[in-house]
């Protein structure tokens, strides 16, 4: 295709588009009200072309790769020509453009230049509260979407610049922490307006046509880069199966499967035959599955490539309707990542033996979400913790696994710092340490998970958590041993222990009770007997393994 914009101007515009996404990202963090946004960075910002194709995205959560374009396309499909300058649309419908769960609220704004639509800007952020049967709007035992909070089916929040106060009033009336939710909403709108302003400035400086053409060129470039990388991958058909722990309602494990076909110009992921959607809230939408697959697809093609929809044109994703990977209304989805993660996990397992320089052994494989709340001991108000947990990653063919990192779909996110947690919440953090259980032995050992404990400072607090990979361990590769699992237990003030658990909804805590969270150690890579003796001795010295584990797993005979 011939382009009228010269290559030098294109490069400037392209970099400006990328920086616009990043500036939107920073603007949202700086103006948000909730720690899960400004500390954890559980959100994403980006812009699309006028057809809804993602051009660039600045995000903390890799699991949102692709969800922004689904949001924009749903807006276009619903409103068509009835989209005007100054409009802003609100969306969290998980089965269509929303793509995840109701807490992840999306906002979309069209961008016009001199009366012509040139782009859409969008963001998606985790609100601390959207109502529903349980505080925090996430439950391990919800059985339909209506128990999980407010649903925004692509509503017009602003009409030609005028806010719809009735929608805002509806939100304020139906959420438990309205100041946080409404504050985050205004931060999202501010982020969109920041991005919209930058796009208009680009059009003023380089012409509207050059900006529109550069977006198309950027998408085409993304496709070409991906096709070049596809040619380097092993070709053929690969099949793998795995088990999801359970759905939160029954203890039955759920079978999921993948048939992966790689050619020179296509990467086809066929999940047909996986479990149908289930009664409990671990269902994922098709949009969620697409975002999950895109994460691992980028990792095995070109991890340094800029994220845009052009890069994913060779990717094809197939699944049964109403499966655990493509849930339909009214299936509950509040803990959707417990199935969504298997979208990339199955690809990871299938290709790890064939791509040792790109894929590690297995990791913690769950967001390991914690929701905890109750009365603050120093304030006449309630507090609410909503946060993911870090854990161990698998070793690679070159080095030991990483310690205390978020799962693959959390990406560049963070824990709430201990100091912030103890000030803002009604808890004391008694421990935050590495989980040195000695699991994941190998030529290169798996990275340790973590132990994090919260002590309740008031009576009648509650605790909810979903820790996937509780019934199975992080898998080892190329002869490496499996890592460990994710689990948590309750240590009562009187010394009684309850657990370990993988899921629990609304556990009642009183003053002095402790919640102890333990996340998985990653899988090992290579035979443990091939590990360097000096590294084994250093692991013993640092407390990663015991002397007994060194003898049993590594055939270590002791100091010479």
Steps between C-alpha positions, in 0.01 A plus 500: 500500500625848410495767771496875437658594834880495479674242727660762726168668578343157550760405763438824689122450492534134599714584803257778591210251491693267732581783740133605496402158634768529768391850598141382535628223725686743726208743512268229630744389772554860614129580534342171617363442851556125554829334602431214258534758221767746618712244692429165335450646146208268423393679183583568136474799265523523124370631173353343189445610145151609400404137422588386851834334421745539789788728399692527826447416865661600827413246766599346828280193459603282208166319527335808351687468169220500247211595726514868408434435131209271591353785706534747215355261241199434720448876526515533121265203450244636746498869408621507138467851360347625825844580648590864553782714629482522878336158541639258757380141533505277810536124462574194715276234341727194532343304215570761232736795508565488875668165477605438860284555811270779612767667716703582189316806373575631153456852364509589128514844335499586127754756382402743225715750311318780323181296503650174368537188715866400511536264795367365828676518835414247768603371838400220733560509875417282798251677726518402866121465509215459251238365741376141503439257783848524654722797586765535232265360233697178462374172643628144480145364530284724281275303266386769257614840376223682689671421830822667389407867463387772263509430127567782253393381152683773306311798643541859382655664807557835325277621217681765292688613809208490745529245781208266563452573871246220536760235416738654752227509764416136428863402558527703820188332637603144420865477603638477853787747447351765269780751553754250366290379208389843380847642558653227285238565232596866476868399488422274205319783320795733566734241349286480185493876462878508536536251216239674285677833536833353395348342189346831393836671546660238275240568231558875526874452463526226235151497339207279575564279197860433604392392847225270367737352242773449763260301715427268206869473420584415863243218495637363172851518639390302807364225275821481295717472812285216634501311170880521492516344847241232420728363230762426770265291719473120484223392265237237563210413728544467877243379752489536878247471785487624859265524797355812665467451879122544526229760447466614863166323544598134466838328543494353149803577284434636151671369187633750248680418177682662210579397144763744376590524132790716380565581135710766330213747508257383771503410869175311562387428856208256519353456851197301391416210730586691817257510792165673446436815704446415865279603789777677690674832422819375330354533148681714242345681205634453148647851522692391808628191320622713208690733734654205681620339177637830372726524805683174432486556123702819541748321725576230244502722191650836591477609863653839416237578239261788560151378582246564225230300326713461188741279693216257572356464148666158448349375828181289479312389813221241496288370786156352563214734581406516868825333605707594802700709249198672341238540771163652420248684715416444780811294589696649795849629416637683805801263530536467121881480498491148646397375155625789285860425603474156344464669163871576506603224742407226251702669225786543747498129587476393136791712377736517802694188387535645149586859592744470793645844433160669530286302746578406860364221719163558668426789735243578773224516235241697697429861584458375860256778580435612857192695612489601866298760685330618815525784749818706510638511859592871486219639287123495514479339159538172315809397307538266205806319364485377141834384364682225310788299645848428369660158473778297343577466132651198331868466418627535144769310312746772603412617850300446817138611514397845619387551859178671603362615166138531387349243267528545124163676466576756771808629323666817627292538814598542865402410854360767726805588716489373858512855638206609286303186586544540875399867484204469266363166619394346830775240498860440604739330259677251725711337233606555142772254408616252237341155511816288509336159479776351284261412218586537134836323507692495174822591325340840541259513794157657505457842657354503854148614565419724796336484840287800595289518815234749605393532863152635564489801735122507553219247539263393223737545210462279192742329267447367147765351272537296184834321463506284187764227451410388854437135405794473260856631504694728266647263239866433440667482156772287338539276804453776757280426801160652552472806719236536770138617513311809614316485832388699801385420851351676800686508830253586775596716796478189723750310280247290307584451131232485232601395150690491274258627237509592133173694509289644779223757500438741790693325777420678827802636687520647849769712662832318509413241234757464223469417132815330369545505120748264332563520128667242279867445435560468126600183316862400451676472163739217418612206714580598860814282493638733232492800733831660576636397843584859595142605422362220718720607792397862452132395502557317830680801647223738391226273632337422165540128569589290801799267519261206493334632182841550343583135566164365384439721195851586384696195620716742698745314722599786728808717538823343380 
